[in-house]
Amino acid sequence: MTCSSACTLALLATLCLHLFVSPSQSASCCLRYSMKKYPCHKMKTYSIQSMMSSCDINAVIFHTMKGRYICADPAQKWTLDSIQCLNARTKKAQ
């Protein structure tokens, strides 16, 4: 098999996989928690992930000002503090 044939086959396999795997299941599910605590002022908003939504763990997904996503354990104190901070910021802005 030539290099171009192998590359074409790999590309085709990737495209097929992309069509059959829902992006919401692969890209937006936290698989593990971040070990680092992030300050509230670096966060923009958050969303809640539950195991009921076809994800493996319950998590809070923080959306940072730089467009990154931080997966946090909802049972951790810093996570709850950050949620309260973001909720207070939202109420203040209204």
PyMOL Python script that loads the backbone (N, CA, C, O; Angstrom):
from pymol import cmd

cmd.read_pdbstr("""\
ATOM      1  N   MET A   1       0.852  -1.167   0.000  1.00  0.00           N
ATOM      2  CA  MET A   1       0.000   0.000   0.000  1.00  0.00           C
ATOM      3  C   MET A   1       0.903   1.237   0.000  1.00  0.00           C
ATOM      4  O   MET A   1       1.830   1.332   0.805  1.00  0.00           O
ATOM      5  N   THR A   2       0.639   2.157  -0.878  1.00  0.00           N
ATOM      6  CA  THR A   2       1.448   3.365  -0.968  1.00  0.00           C
ATOM      7  C   THR A   2       1.043   4.335   0.130  1.00  0.00           C
ATOM      8  O   THR A   2       0.007   4.187   0.779  1.00  0.00           O
ATOM      9  N   CYS A   3       1.895   5.329   0.313  1.00  0.00           N
ATOM     10  CA  CYS A   3       1.645   6.333   1.356  1.00  0.00           C
ATOM     11  C   CYS A   3       0.358   7.104   1.077  1.00  0.00           C
ATOM     12  O   CYS A   3      -0.420   7.358   1.996  1.00  0.00           O
ATOM     13  N   SER A   4       0.126   7.477  -0.177  1.00  0.00           N
ATOM     14  CA  SER A   4      -1.084   8.244  -0.495  1.00  0.00           C
ATOM     15  C   SER A   4      -2.340   7.399  -0.283  1.00  0.00           C
ATOM     16  O   SER A   4      -3.367   7.928   0.142  1.00  0.00           O
ATOM     17  N   SER A   5      -2.277   6.118  -0.568  1.00  0.00           N
ATOM     18  CA  SER A   5      -3.426   5.242  -0.335  1.00  0.00           C
ATOM     19  C   SER A   5      -3.701   5.102   1.162  1.00  0.00           C
ATOM     20  O   SER A   5      -4.854   5.127   1.594  1.00  0.00           O
ATOM     21  N   ALA A   6      -2.648   4.956   1.934  1.00  0.00           N
ATOM     22  CA  ALA A   6      -2.801   4.824   3.382  1.00  0.00           C
ATOM     23  C   ALA A   6      -3.369   6.116   3.979  1.00  0.00           C
ATOM     24  O   ALA A   6      -4.223   6.065   4.864  1.00  0.00           O
ATOM     25  N   CYS A   7      -2.904   7.264   3.503  1.00  0.00           N
ATOM     26  CA  CYS A   7      -3.404   8.550   3.998  1.00  0.00           C
ATOM     27  C   CYS A   7      -4.867   8.745   3.625  1.00  0.00           C
ATOM     28  O   CYS A   7      -5.659   9.229   4.433  1.00  0.00           O
ATOM     29  N   THR A   8      -5.223   8.370   2.409  1.00  0.00           N
ATOM     30  CA  THR A   8      -6.610   8.477   1.958  1.00  0.00           C
ATOM     31  C   THR A   8      -7.516   7.574   2.789  1.00  0.00           C
ATOM     32  O   THR A   8      -8.609   7.982   3.182  1.00  0.00           O
ATOM     33  N   LEU A   9      -7.069   6.360   3.054  1.00  0.00           N
ATOM     34  CA  LEU A   9      -7.834   5.425   3.863  1.00  0.00           C
ATOM     35  C   LEU A   9      -8.014   5.959   5.286  1.00  0.00           C
ATOM     36  O   LEU A   9      -9.102   5.864   5.855  1.00  0.00           O
ATOM     37  N   ALA A  10      -6.959   6.513   5.851  1.00  0.00           N
ATOM     38  CA  ALA A  10      -7.031   7.069   7.199  1.00  0.00           C
ATOM     39  C   ALA A  10      -7.993   8.251   7.247  1.00  0.00           C
ATOM     40  O   ALA A  10      -8.767   8.388   8.195  1.00  0.00           O
ATOM     41  N   LEU A  11      -7.945   9.094   6.239  1.00  0.00           N
ATOM     42  CA  LEU A  11      -8.851  10.236   6.173  1.00  0.00           C
ATOM     43  C   LEU A  11     -10.296   9.784   6.047  1.00  0.00           C
ATOM     44  O   LEU A  11     -11.181  10.331   6.706  1.00  0.00           O
ATOM     45  N   LEU A  12     -10.533   8.811   5.223  1.00  0.00           N
ATOM     46  CA  LEU A  12     -11.880   8.273   5.035  1.00  0.00           C
ATOM     47  C   LEU A  12     -12.409   7.663   6.337  1.00  0.00           C
ATOM     48  O   LEU A  12     -13.569   7.868   6.695  1.00  0.00           O
ATOM     49  N   ALA A  13     -11.570   6.926   7.029  1.00  0.00           N
ATOM     50  CA  ALA A  13     -11.974   6.313   8.298  1.00  0.00           C
ATOM     51  C   ALA A  13     -12.307   7.390   9.336  1.00  0.00           C
ATOM     52  O   ALA A  13     -13.269   7.252  10.091  1.00  0.00           O
ATOM     53  N   THR A  14     -11.513   8.458   9.369  1.00  0.00           N
ATOM     54  CA  THR A  14     -11.758   9.559  10.297  1.00  0.00           C
ATOM     55  C   THR A  14     -13.086  10.245   9.989  1.00  0.00           C
ATOM     56  O   THR A  14     -13.852  10.556  10.901  1.00  0.00           O
ATOM     57  N   LEU A  15     -13.358  10.480   8.710  1.00  0.00           N
ATOM     58  CA  LEU A  15     -14.615  11.112   8.319  1.00  0.00           C
ATOM     59  C   LEU A  15     -15.818  10.241   8.674  1.00  0.00           C
ATOM     60  O   LEU A  15     -16.830  10.744   9.162  1.00  0.00           O
ATOM     61  N   CYS A  16     -15.709   8.959   8.435  1.00  0.00           N
ATOM     62  CA  CYS A  16     -16.802   8.041   8.786  1.00  0.00           C
ATOM     63  C   CYS A  16     -17.039   8.024  10.286  1.00  0.00           C
ATOM     64  O   CYS A  16     -18.184   8.045  10.737  1.00  0.00           O
ATOM     65  N   LEU A  17     -15.979   7.986  11.046  1.00  0.00           N
ATOM     66  CA  LEU A  17     -16.101   7.990  12.500  1.00  0.00           C
ATOM     67  C   LEU A  17     -16.768   9.276  12.971  1.00  0.00           C
ATOM     68  O   LEU A  17     -17.619   9.253  13.861  1.00  0.00           O
ATOM     69  N   HIS A  18     -16.381  10.387  12.373  1.00  0.00           N
ATOM     70  CA  HIS A  18     -16.952  11.683  12.735  1.00  0.00           C
ATOM     71  C   HIS A  18     -18.460  11.718  12.447  1.00  0.00           C
ATOM     72  O   HIS A  18     -19.218  12.313  13.213  1.00  0.00           O
ATOM     73  N   LEU A  19     -18.885  11.104  11.383  1.00  0.00           N
ATOM     74  CA  LEU A  19     -20.302  11.094  11.031  1.00  0.00           C
ATOM     75  C   LEU A  19     -21.132  10.238  11.967  1.00  0.00           C
ATOM     76  O   LEU A  19     -22.298  10.547  12.215  1.00  0.00           O
ATOM     77  N   PHE A  20     -20.551   9.166  12.493  1.00  0.00           N
ATOM     78  CA  PHE A  20     -21.304   8.245  13.328  1.00  0.00           C
ATOM     79  C   PHE A  20     -21.225   8.540  14.824  1.00  0.00           C
ATOM     80  O   PHE A  20     -22.021   8.010  15.599  1.00  0.00           O
ATOM     81  N   VAL A  21     -20.289   9.367  15.233  1.00  0.00           N
ATOM     82  CA  VAL A  21     -20.148   9.716  16.646  1.00  0.00           C
ATOM     83  C   VAL A  21     -20.691  11.118  16.849  1.00  0.00           C
ATOM     84  O   VAL A  21     -20.248  12.064  16.197  1.00  0.00           O
ATOM     85  N   SER A  22     -21.636  11.248  17.740  1.00  0.00           N
ATOM     86  CA  SER A  22     -22.225  12.546  18.018  1.00  0.00           C
ATOM     87  C   SER A  22     -21.200  13.451  18.682  1.00  0.00           C
ATOM     88  O   SER A  22     -20.554  13.026  19.640  1.00  0.00           O
ATOM     89  N   PRO A  23     -21.022  14.688  18.209  1.00  0.00           N
ATOM     90  CA  PRO A  23     -20.075  15.595  18.824  1.00  0.00           C
ATOM     91  C   PRO A  23     -20.403  15.890  20.279  1.00  0.00           C
ATOM     92  O   PRO A  23     -19.493  16.124  21.074  1.00  0.00           O
ATOM     93  N   SER A  24     -21.671  15.885  20.645  1.00  0.00           N
ATOM     94  CA  SER A  24     -22.034  16.172  22.027  1.00  0.00           C
ATOM     95  C   SER A  24     -21.567  15.062  22.966  1.00  0.00           C
ATOM     96  O   SER A  24     -21.321  15.314  24.146  1.00  0.00           O
ATOM     97  N   GLN A  25     -21.445  13.861  22.463  1.00  0.00           N
ATOM     98  CA  GLN A  25     -21.004  12.771  23.315  1.00  0.00           C
ATOM     99  C   GLN A  25     -19.490  12.745  23.453  1.00  0.00           C
ATOM    100  O   GLN A  25     -18.984  12.324  24.494  1.00  0.00           O
ATOM    101  N   SER A  26     -18.760  13.175  22.455  1.00  0.00           N
ATOM    102  CA  SER A  26     -17.311  13.052  22.524  1.00  0.00           C
ATOM    103  C   SER A  26     -16.621  14.334  22.957  1.00  0.00           C
ATOM    104  O   SER A  26     -15.615  14.270  23.663  1.00  0.00           O
ATOM    105  N   ALA A  27     -17.127  15.497  22.558  1.00  0.00           N
ATOM    106  CA  ALA A  27     -16.412  16.731  22.817  1.00  0.00           C
ATOM    107  C   ALA A  27     -16.876  17.457  24.065  1.00  0.00           C
ATOM    108  O   ALA A  27     -16.090  18.199  24.653  1.00  0.00           O
ATOM    109  N   SER A  28     -18.106  17.279  24.491  1.00  0.00           N
ATOM    110  CA  SER A  28     -18.604  18.094  25.591  1.00  0.00           C
ATOM    111  C   SER A  28     -18.772  17.337  26.898  1.00  0.00           C
ATOM    112  O   SER A  28     -19.359  17.879  27.835  1.00  0.00           O
ATOM    113  N   CYS A  29     -18.295  16.142  26.996  1.00  0.00           N
ATOM    114  CA  CYS A  29     -18.367  15.382  28.239  1.00  0.00           C
ATOM    115  C   CYS A  29     -17.028  15.425  28.965  1.00  0.00           C
ATOM    116  O   CYS A  29     -15.973  15.172  28.383  1.00  0.00           O
ATOM    117  N   CYS A  30     -17.101  15.749  30.242  1.00  0.00           N
ATOM    118  CA  CYS A  30     -15.907  15.660  31.076  1.00  0.00           C
ATOM    119  C   CYS A  30     -15.678  14.194  31.405  1.00  0.00           C
ATOM    120  O   CYS A  30     -16.606  13.481  31.787  1.00  0.00           O
ATOM    121  N   LEU A  31     -14.459  13.756  31.256  1.00  0.00           N
ATOM    122  CA  LEU A  31     -14.108  12.378  31.586  1.00  0.00           C
ATOM    123  C   LEU A  31     -13.394  12.287  32.926  1.00  0.00           C
ATOM    124  O   LEU A  31     -13.342  11.227  33.550  1.00  0.00           O
ATOM    125  N   ARG A  32     -12.842  13.427  33.360  1.00  0.00           N
ATOM    126  CA  ARG A  32     -12.166  13.491  34.659  1.00  0.00           C
ATOM    127  C   ARG A  32     -12.183  14.929  35.142  1.00  0.00           C
ATOM    128  O   ARG A  32     -12.447  15.850  34.370  1.00  0.00           O
ATOM    129  N   TYR A  33     -11.903  15.115  36.416  1.00  0.00           N
ATOM    130  CA  TYR A  33     -11.918  16.443  37.014  1.00  0.00           C
ATOM    131  C   TYR A  33     -10.534  17.082  36.937  1.00  0.00           C
ATOM    132  O   TYR A  33      -9.513  16.398  37.003  1.00  0.00           O
ATOM    133  N   SER A  34     -10.522  18.387  36.800  1.00  0.00           N
ATOM    134  CA  SER A  34      -9.275  19.134  36.859  1.00  0.00           C
ATOM    135  C   SER A  34      -8.782  19.110  38.303  1.00  0.00           C
ATOM    136  O   SER A  34      -9.579  19.200  39.237  1.00  0.00           O
ATOM    137  N   MET A  35      -7.497  18.991  38.481  1.00  0.00           N
ATOM    138  CA  MET A  35      -6.926  18.987  39.827  1.00  0.00           C
ATOM    139  C   MET A  35      -6.615  20.412  40.302  1.00  0.00           C
ATOM    140  O   MET A  35      -6.401  20.644  41.492  1.00  0.00           O
ATOM    141  N   LYS A  36      -6.594  21.345  39.373  1.00  0.00           N
ATOM    142  CA  LYS A  36      -6.241  22.727  39.681  1.00  0.00           C
ATOM    143  C   LYS A  36      -7.498  23.538  39.973  1.00  0.00           C
ATOM    144  O   LYS A  36      -8.519  23.388  39.303  1.00  0.00           O
ATOM    145  N   LYS A  37      -7.407  24.402  40.986  1.00  0.00           N
ATOM    146  CA  LYS A  37      -8.505  25.302  41.314  1.00  0.00           C
ATOM    147  C   LYS A  37      -8.323  26.581  40.499  1.00  0.00           C
ATOM    148  O   LYS A  37      -7.217  27.114  40.415  1.00  0.00           O
ATOM    149  N   TYR A  38      -9.400  27.066  39.905  1.00  0.00           N
ATOM    150  CA  TYR A  38      -9.345  28.277  39.092  1.00  0.00           C
ATOM    151  C   TYR A  38     -10.127  29.384  39.773  1.00  0.00           C
ATOM    152  O   TYR A  38     -11.207  29.135  40.309  1.00  0.00           O
ATOM    153  N   PRO A  39      -9.597  30.615  39.763  1.00  0.00           N
ATOM    154  CA  PRO A  39     -10.304  31.726  40.402  1.00  0.00           C
ATOM    155  C   PRO A  39     -11.520  32.177  39.589  1.00  0.00           C
ATOM    156  O   PRO A  39     -11.542  32.058  38.364  1.00  0.00           O
ATOM    157  N   CYS A  40     -12.502  32.681  40.273  1.00  0.00           N
ATOM    158  CA  CYS A  40     -13.757  33.095  39.651  1.00  0.00           C
ATOM    159  C   CYS A  40     -13.547  34.177  38.590  1.00  0.00           C
ATOM    160  O   CYS A  40     -14.222  34.171  37.561  1.00  0.00           O
ATOM    161  N   HIS A  41     -12.631  35.091  38.828  1.00  0.00           N
ATOM    162  CA  HIS A  41     -12.457  36.202  37.878  1.00  0.00           C
ATOM    163  C   HIS A  41     -11.943  35.747  36.510  1.00  0.00           C
ATOM    164  O   HIS A  41     -11.985  36.516  35.550  1.00  0.00           O
ATOM    165  N   LYS A  42     -11.462  34.516  36.413  1.00  0.00           N
ATOM    166  CA  LYS A  42     -11.005  33.988  35.129  1.00  0.00           C
ATOM    167  C   LYS A  42     -12.104  33.216  34.402  1.00  0.00           C
ATOM    168  O   LYS A  42     -11.901  32.731  33.289  1.00  0.00           O
ATOM    169  N   MET A  43     -13.265  33.107  35.039  1.00  0.00           N
ATOM    170  CA  MET A  43     -14.363  32.332  34.460  1.00  0.00           C
ATOM    171  C   MET A  43     -15.449  33.245  33.918  1.00  0.00           C
ATOM    172  O   MET A  43     -15.703  34.330  34.442  1.00  0.00           O
ATOM    173  N   LYS A  44     -16.073  32.778  32.862  1.00  0.00           N
ATOM    174  CA  LYS A  44     -17.136  33.532  32.205  1.00  0.00           C
ATOM    175  C   LYS A  44     -18.514  33.027  32.629  1.00  0.00           C
ATOM    176  O   LYS A  44     -19.393  33.812  32.985  1.00  0.00           O
ATOM    177  N   THR A  45     -18.687  31.720  32.585  1.00  0.00           N
ATOM    178  CA  THR A  45     -19.956  31.097  32.940  1.00  0.00           C
ATOM    179  C   THR A  45     -19.707  29.618  33.257  1.00  0.00           C
ATOM    180  O   THR A  45     -18.561  29.172  33.300  1.00  0.00           O
ATOM    181  N   TYR A  46     -20.764  28.882  33.471  1.00  0.00           N
ATOM    182  CA  TYR A  46     -20.626  27.451  33.750  1.00  0.00           C
ATOM    183  C   TYR A  46     -21.846  26.703  33.225  1.00  0.00           C
ATOM    184  O   TYR A  46     -22.889  27.296  32.949  1.00  0.00           O
ATOM    185  N   SER A  47     -21.694  25.405  33.095  1.00  0.00           N
ATOM    186  CA  SER A  47     -22.807  24.528  32.756  1.00  0.00           C
ATOM    187  C   SER A  47     -22.688  23.272  33.606  1.00  0.00           C
ATOM    188  O   SER A  47     -21.617  22.951  34.120  1.00  0.00           O
ATOM    189  N   ILE A  48     -23.796  22.577  33.743  1.00  0.00           N
ATOM    190  CA  ILE A  48     -23.849  21.379  34.571  1.00  0.00           C
ATOM    191  C   ILE A  48     -23.910  20.148  33.670  1.00  0.00           C
ATOM    192  O   ILE A  48     -24.715  20.077  32.742  1.00  0.00           O
ATOM    193  N   GLN A  49     -23.052  19.192  33.962  1.00  0.00           N
ATOM    194  CA  GLN A  49     -23.060  17.911  33.251  1.00  0.00           C
ATOM    195  C   GLN A  49     -23.540  16.846  34.221  1.00  0.00           C
ATOM    196  O   GLN A  49     -23.033  16.739  35.338  1.00  0.00           O
ATOM    197  N   SER A  50     -24.508  16.067  33.798  1.00  0.00           N
ATOM    198  CA  SER A  50     -24.974  14.970  34.646  1.00  0.00           C
ATOM    199  C   SER A  50     -24.754  13.644  33.938  1.00  0.00           C
ATOM    200  O   SER A  50     -24.658  13.580  32.712  1.00  0.00           O
ATOM    201  N   MET A  51     -24.676  12.603  34.723  1.00  0.00           N
ATOM    202  CA  MET A  51     -24.499  11.271  34.143  1.00  0.00           C
ATOM    203  C   MET A  51     -25.719  10.885  33.322  1.00  0.00           C
ATOM    204  O   MET A  51     -25.630  10.008  32.463  1.00  0.00           O
ATOM    205  N   MET A  52     -26.841  11.514  33.568  1.00  0.00           N
ATOM    206  CA  MET A  52     -28.066  11.231  32.826  1.00  0.00           C
ATOM    207  C   MET A  52     -27.943  11.685  31.368  1.00  0.00           C
ATOM    208  O   MET A  52     -28.692  11.208  30.516  1.00  0.00           O
ATOM    209  N   SER A  53     -27.017  12.593  31.070  1.00  0.00           N
ATOM    210  CA  SER A  53     -26.883  13.126  29.711  1.00  0.00           C
ATOM    211  C   SER A  53     -25.824  12.370  28.910  1.00  0.00           C
ATOM    212  O   SER A  53     -25.110  12.969  28.106  1.00  0.00           O
ATOM    213  N   SER A  54     -25.723  11.090  29.121  1.00  0.00           N
ATOM    214  CA  SER A  54     -24.803  10.186  28.415  1.00  0.00           C
ATOM    215  C   SER A  54     -23.328  10.476  28.676  1.00  0.00           C
ATOM    216  O   SER A  54     -22.476  10.130  27.856  1.00  0.00           O
ATOM    217  N   CYS A  55     -23.020  11.102  29.796  1.00  0.00           N
ATOM    218  CA  CYS A  55     -21.633  11.330  30.203  1.00  0.00           C
ATOM    219  C   CYS A  55     -21.318  10.418  31.386  1.00  0.00           C
ATOM    220  O   CYS A  55     -22.222   9.978  32.097  1.00  0.00           O
ATOM    221  N   ASP A  56     -20.042  10.138  31.591  1.00  0.00           N
ATOM    222  CA  ASP A  56     -19.643   9.165  32.612  1.00  0.00           C
ATOM    223  C   ASP A  56     -19.648   9.696  34.046  1.00  0.00           C
ATOM    224  O   ASP A  56     -19.788   8.922  34.992  1.00  0.00           O
ATOM    225  N   ILE A  57     -19.492  11.029  34.214  1.00  0.00           N
ATOM    226  CA  ILE A  57     -19.410  11.595  35.563  1.00  0.00           C
ATOM    227  C   ILE A  57     -20.288  12.842  35.663  1.00  0.00           C
ATOM    228  O   ILE A  57     -20.582  13.495  34.662  1.00  0.00           O
ATOM    229  N   ASN A  58     -20.698  13.157  36.885  1.00  0.00           N
ATOM    230  CA  ASN A  58     -21.331  14.444  37.153  1.00  0.00           C
ATOM    231  C   ASN A  58     -20.217  15.471  37.238  1.00  0.00           C
ATOM    232  O   ASN A  58     -19.174  15.208  37.836  1.00  0.00           O
ATOM    233  N   ALA A  59     -20.427  16.636  36.647  1.00  0.00           N
ATOM    234  CA  ALA A  59     -19.388  17.660  36.673  1.00  0.00           C
ATOM    235  C   ALA A  59     -19.996  19.038  36.467  1.00  0.00           C
ATOM    236  O   ALA A  59     -21.098  19.190  35.939  1.00  0.00           O
ATOM    237  N   VAL A  60     -19.233  20.039  36.906  1.00  0.00           N
ATOM    238  CA  VAL A  60     -19.530  21.425  36.569  1.00  0.00           C
ATOM    239  C   VAL A  60     -18.480  21.812  35.542  1.00  0.00           C
ATOM    240  O   VAL A  60     -17.283  21.652  35.781  1.00  0.00           O
ATOM    241  N   ILE A  61     -18.922  22.318  34.404  1.00  0.00           N
ATOM    242  CA  ILE A  61     -17.988  22.727  33.352  1.00  0.00           C
ATOM    243  C   ILE A  61     -17.907  24.248  33.375  1.00  0.00           C
ATOM    244  O   ILE A  61     -18.860  24.938  33.014  1.00  0.00           O
ATOM    245  N   PHE A  62     -16.765  24.758  33.802  1.00  0.00           N
ATOM    246  CA  PHE A  62     -16.552  26.198  33.817  1.00  0.00           C
ATOM    247  C   PHE A  62     -16.016  26.630  32.459  1.00  0.00           C
ATOM    248  O   PHE A  62     -15.123  25.993  31.899  1.00  0.00           O
ATOM    249  N   HIS A  63     -16.568  27.709  31.940  1.00  0.00           N
ATOM    250  CA  HIS A  63     -16.139  28.269  30.665  1.00  0.00           C
ATOM    251  C   HIS A  63     -15.286  29.488  31.001  1.00  0.00           C
ATOM    252  O   HIS A  63     -15.778  30.437  31.612  1.00  0.00           O
ATOM    253  N   THR A  64     -14.019  29.473  30.610  1.00  0.00           N
ATOM    254  CA  THR A  64     -13.110  30.552  30.981  1.00  0.00           C
ATOM    255  C   THR A  64     -13.203  31.713  29.999  1.00  0.00           C
ATOM    256  O   THR A  64     -13.776  31.594  28.916  1.00  0.00           O
ATOM    257  N   MET A  65     -12.627  32.835  30.406  1.00  0.00           N
ATOM    258  CA  MET A  65     -12.589  34.034  29.555  1.00  0.00           C
ATOM    259  C   MET A  65     -11.798  33.765  28.273  1.00  0.00           C
ATOM    260  O   MET A  65     -12.044  34.397  27.245  1.00  0.00           O
ATOM    261  N   LYS A  66     -10.857  32.833  28.335  1.00  0.00           N
ATOM    262  CA  LYS A  66     -10.012  32.518  27.175  1.00  0.00           C
ATOM    263  C   LYS A  66     -10.617  31.428  26.290  1.00  0.00           C
ATOM    264  O   LYS A  66      -9.971  30.965  25.350  1.00  0.00           O
ATOM    265  N   GLY A  67     -11.854  31.015  26.585  1.00  0.00           N
ATOM    266  CA  GLY A  67     -12.525  30.029  25.753  1.00  0.00           C
ATOM    267  C   GLY A  67     -12.189  28.577  26.072  1.00  0.00           C
ATOM    268  O   GLY A  67     -12.470  27.685  25.271  1.00  0.00           O
ATOM    269  N   ARG A  68     -11.602  28.339  27.214  1.00  0.00           N
ATOM    270  CA  ARG A  68     -11.289  26.970  27.623  1.00  0.00           C
ATOM    271  C   ARG A  68     -12.387  26.441  28.527  1.00  0.00           C
ATOM    272  O   ARG A  68     -13.237  27.192  29.005  1.00  0.00           O
ATOM    273  N   TYR A  69     -12.353  25.133  28.752  1.00  0.00           N
ATOM    274  CA  TYR A  69     -13.339  24.479  29.594  1.00  0.00           C
ATOM    275  C   TYR A  69     -12.624  23.754  30.728  1.00  0.00           C
ATOM    276  O   TYR A  69     -11.650  23.034  30.508  1.00  0.00           O
ATOM    277  N   ILE A  70     -13.123  23.956  31.940  1.00  0.00           N
ATOM    278  CA  ILE A  70     -12.545  23.337  33.128  1.00  0.00           C
ATOM    279  C   ILE A  70     -13.588  22.412  33.734  1.00  0.00           C
ATOM    280  O   ILE A  70     -14.690  22.848  34.067  1.00  0.00           O
ATOM    281  N   CYS A  71     -13.250  21.156  33.877  1.00  0.00           N
ATOM    282  CA  CYS A  71     -14.155  20.172  34.474  1.00  0.00           C
ATOM    283  C   CYS A  71     -13.897  20.118  35.974  1.00  0.00           C
ATOM    284  O   CYS A  71     -12.782  19.832  36.410  1.00  0.00           O
ATOM    285  N   ALA A  72     -14.929  20.393  36.755  1.00  0.00           N
ATOM    286  CA  ALA A  72     -14.769  20.440  38.205  1.00  0.00           C
ATOM    287  C   ALA A  72     -15.719  19.471  38.894  1.00  0.00           C
ATOM    288  O   ALA A  72     -16.822  19.197  38.420  1.00  0.00           O
ATOM    289  N   ASP A  73     -15.258  18.968  40.015  1.00  0.00           N
ATOM    290  CA  ASP A  73     -16.056  18.061  40.846  1.00  0.00           C
ATOM    291  C   ASP A  73     -17.126  18.890  41.565  1.00  0.00           C
ATOM    292  O   ASP A  73     -16.784  19.804  42.315  1.00  0.00           O
ATOM    293  N   PRO A  74     -18.391  18.597  41.355  1.00  0.00           N
ATOM    294  CA  PRO A  74     -19.448  19.388  41.990  1.00  0.00           C
ATOM    295  C   PRO A  74     -19.479  19.281  43.513  1.00  0.00           C
ATOM    296  O   PRO A  74     -20.152  20.080  44.165  1.00  0.00           O
ATOM    297  N   ALA A  75     -18.779  18.329  44.086  1.00  0.00           N
ATOM    298  CA  ALA A  75     -18.751  18.171  45.542  1.00  0.00           C
ATOM    299  C   ALA A  75     -17.643  18.994  46.205  1.00  0.00           C
ATOM    300  O   ALA A  75     -17.612  19.104  47.430  1.00  0.00           O
ATOM    301  N   GLN A  76     -16.746  19.566  45.425  1.00  0.00           N
ATOM    302  CA  GLN A  76     -15.631  20.331  45.986  1.00  0.00           C
ATOM    303  C   GLN A  76     -16.085  21.734  46.403  1.00  0.00           C
ATOM    304  O   GLN A  76     -16.922  22.346  45.739  1.00  0.00           O
ATOM    305  N   LYS A  77     -15.528  22.231  47.499  1.00  0.00           N
ATOM    306  CA  LYS A  77     -15.901  23.555  48.006  1.00  0.00           C
ATOM    307  C   LYS A  77     -15.564  24.652  47.010  1.00  0.00           C
ATOM    308  O   LYS A  77     -16.358  25.574  46.823  1.00  0.00           O
ATOM    309  N   TRP A  78     -14.401  24.575  46.364  1.00  0.00           N
ATOM    310  CA  TRP A  78     -14.026  25.635  45.430  1.00  0.00           C
ATOM    311  C   TRP A  78     -14.986  25.710  44.247  1.00  0.00           C
ATOM    312  O   TRP A  78     -15.223  26.786  43.699  1.00  0.00           O
ATOM    313  N   THR A  79     -15.540  24.559  43.855  1.00  0.00           N
ATOM    314  CA  THR A  79     -16.509  24.526  42.765  1.00  0.00           C
ATOM    315  C   THR A  79     -17.778  25.255  43.179  1.00  0.00           C
ATOM    316  O   THR A  79     -18.299  26.080  42.428  1.00  0.00           O
ATOM    317  N   LEU A  80     -18.273  24.952  44.368  1.00  0.00           N
ATOM    318  CA  LEU A  80     -19.483  25.602  44.869  1.00  0.00           C
ATOM    319  C   LEU A  80     -19.273  27.096  45.066  1.00  0.00           C
ATOM    320  O   LEU A  80     -20.160  27.894  44.764  1.00  0.00           O
ATOM    321  N   ASP A  81     -18.096  27.480  45.574  1.00  0.00           N
ATOM    322  CA  ASP A  81     -17.770  28.900  45.746  1.00  0.00           C
ATOM    323  C   ASP A  81     -17.735  29.627  44.400  1.00  0.00           C
ATOM    324  O   ASP A  81     -18.207  30.758  44.287  1.00  0.00           O
ATOM    325  N   SER A  82     -17.180  28.979  43.395  1.00  0.00           N
ATOM    326  CA  SER A  82     -17.098  29.583  42.060  1.00  0.00           C
ATOM    327  C   SER A  82     -18.484  29.744  41.431  1.00  0.00           C
ATOM    328  O   SER A  82     -18.754  30.742  40.762  1.00  0.00           O
ATOM    329  N   ILE A  83     -19.354  28.765  41.648  1.00  0.00           N
ATOM    330  CA  ILE A  83     -20.718  28.866  41.140  1.00  0.00           C
ATOM    331  C   ILE A  83     -21.429  30.052  41.791  1.00  0.00           C
ATOM    332  O   ILE A  83     -22.099  30.828  41.110  1.00  0.00           O
ATOM    333  N   GLN A  84     -21.283  30.189  43.110  1.00  0.00           N
ATOM    334  CA  GLN A  84     -21.897  31.321  43.819  1.00  0.00           C
ATOM    335  C   GLN A  84     -21.342  32.652  43.315  1.00  0.00           C
ATOM    336  O   GLN A  84     -22.091  33.613  43.141  1.00  0.00           O
ATOM    337  N   CYS A  85     -20.050  32.708  43.083  1.00  0.00           N
ATOM    338  CA  CYS A  85     -19.407  33.921  42.576  1.00  0.00           C
ATOM    339  C   CYS A  85     -19.959  34.295  41.197  1.00  0.00           C
ATOM    340  O   CYS A  85     -20.288  35.456  40.949  1.00  0.00           O
ATOM    341  N   LEU A  86     -20.058  33.317  40.310  1.00  0.00           N
ATOM    342  CA  LEU A  86     -20.568  33.577  38.963  1.00  0.00           C
ATOM    343  C   LEU A  86     -22.050  33.961  38.998  1.00  0.00           C
ATOM    344  O   LEU A  86     -22.474  34.841  38.249  1.00  0.00           O
ATOM    345  N   ASN A  87     -22.833  33.316  39.851  1.00  0.00           N
ATOM    346  CA  ASN A  87     -24.245  33.678  39.981  1.00  0.00           C
ATOM    347  C   ASN A  87     -24.399  35.104  40.506  1.00  0.00           C
ATOM    348  O   ASN A  87     -25.257  35.851  40.034  1.00  0.00           O
ATOM    349  N   ALA A  88     -23.574  35.483  41.479  1.00  0.00           N
ATOM    350  CA  ALA A  88     -23.621  36.844  42.026  1.00  0.00           C
ATOM    351  C   ALA A  88     -23.218  37.865  40.962  1.00  0.00           C
ATOM    352  O   ALA A  88     -23.811  38.940  40.877  1.00  0.00           O
ATOM    353  N   ARG A  89     -22.228  37.536  40.163  1.00  0.00           N
ATOM    354  CA  ARG A  89     -21.792  38.429  39.090  1.00  0.00           C
ATOM    355  C   ARG A  89     -22.898  38.621  38.056  1.00  0.00           C
ATOM    356  O   ARG A  89     -23.100  39.726  37.552  1.00  0.00           O
ATOM    357  N   THR A  90     -23.604  37.550  37.745  1.00  0.00           N
ATOM    358  CA  THR A  90     -24.706  37.624  36.783  1.00  0.00           C
ATOM    359  C   THR A  90     -25.842  38.487  37.316  1.00  0.00           C
ATOM    360  O   THR A  90     -26.399  39.303  36.581  1.00  0.00           O
ATOM    361  N   LYS A  91     -26.190  38.312  38.589  1.00  0.00           N
ATOM    362  CA  LYS A  91     -27.258  39.126  39.193  1.00  0.00           C
ATOM    363  C   LYS A  91     -26.861  40.591  39.228  1.00  0.00           C
ATOM    364  O   LYS A  91     -27.695  41.467  38.996  1.00  0.00           O
ATOM    365  N   LYS A  92     -25.599  40.864  39.514  1.00  0.00           N
ATOM    366  CA  LYS A  92     -25.109  42.243  39.586  1.00  0.00           C
ATOM    367  C   LYS A  92     -25.181  42.929  38.229  1.00  0.00           C
ATOM    368  O   LYS A  92     -25.457  44.125  38.147  1.00  0.00           O
ATOM    369  N   ALA A  93     -24.933  42.173  37.170  1.00  0.00           N
ATOM    370  CA  ALA A  93     -24.930  42.726  35.821  1.00  0.00           C
ATOM    371  C   ALA A  93     -26.338  43.019  35.308  1.00  0.00           C
ATOM    372  O   ALA A  93     -26.500  43.804  34.375  1.00  0.00           O
ATOM    373  N   GLN A  94     -27.344  42.407  35.896  1.00  0.00           N
ATOM    374  CA  GLN A  94     -28.723  42.592  35.410  1.00  0.00           C
ATOM    375  C   GLN A  94     -29.337  43.853  35.897  1.00  0.00           C
ATOM    376  O   GLN A  94     -30.488  44.144  35.572  1.00  0.00           O
TER     377      GLN A  94
END
""", "prot")
cmd.dss("prot")
cmd.show_as("cartoon", "prot")
cmd.util.cbc("prot")
cmd.orient("prot")
